[in-house]
Structures are given as C-alpha cells and as structure tokens.
Amino acid sequence: MFRYGFFAYICTFKYYLWQMAEKAEAQEFEALYKKIYPKLYYYARGFVGDNDAEDIVAEAFMDLWRRRDEIDF
C-alpha cells in the first residue's frame, strides 16, 4: 500500500519535526508546512481525491501544531 518514496518523505518529515521541536517556533513549522505539504497532498490525493486530500493533510498539520509539545523523538 505504501510506496517507498512516501517512506523517504516521512523520514524527512520527522527530521524537520525534530528541528521544529528544538526551536518551537511558528516560522519553523511554517517552513515545514511549505516544504512537506505538497508531497503529502499529492500522495493522499492518489487515495481520496483532491478535496479530501487537502482536508486530511491540513488536519494532520493542525494536529501536529496543537500537539507539538507532546512530540518525543
């Protein structure tokens, strides 16, 4: 079900999340969002379509922002 390329994106995503957690700044999260969102959106779109993919990825980022203090790497 998952493609190898998506695993690489997740590893990159976790690395950037770790950097963001170190600095805990909104600017870092925004940079992460701009870098990773298009890739995650494109991947999700292959499963659920345009509108749902946009909603799913946006919700995931909002959840990450809300829980940023709880993330333990």
N, C-alpha and C positions, 0 to 999 in steps of 0.2 A: 504494500500500500504506500509506504513512504519511499520517496526517491532518495538516492544517495546525496544529491545536490541539496536537498532540504536539510539533511543532517549537517552538512557544512554550514548552512545558514544558521541553524540552531546553535552550533558551536560558536560562530561569530557573534550571534545574538547574546549568548551567555557571557562571552568575553566583554562585550560592550556594557551589558548589565552590571558586571562586576566593576568596571571602571566607573560607571554612573553611581553605583552604590558607594564607592570610595569617596566621591566628591559630593554626592547627594545634592546636585544642582539641577534645576529645571532646564538649563541650557544643555546640559549633557544628555538629558532624557530626550529633549527635542532633536538633538543631533542623531541620537539612536533611532528615533522615530523616522526621521527623514531618510536615514540610511537603510533601515531594515523593512520599513512598511511596504515599499513597492514589491520586494521579493516575497514577503509573506502574503500580500494581497494576490499576487499572480498565482502563487501556489494554491491558496484557498479557492480562488476563482475556478480552478480546474475541477473542484469538487462540488461547489454550491452555487456558482453563478456570481455575476457582478455585484448586485446589491447586497446579497447575504455575505459575500466575502468581505466587502467594505465594513459591514457592521461587526462581523466576527473579529477581524483584525483590530478595529478601533476599540472594541470592548476589551480585548486582550491587553492592549496598551493602557487603557484606563485602569484595568485591574492591577497591572504591574505598577503603575504610578501610585495608586492607593496603598499598595502593599510593599512599597519599596523598602521600608524599614524592617520588614519581615524576611526579606530575601537573604538567604545564607548560602554562600558559595563555598 
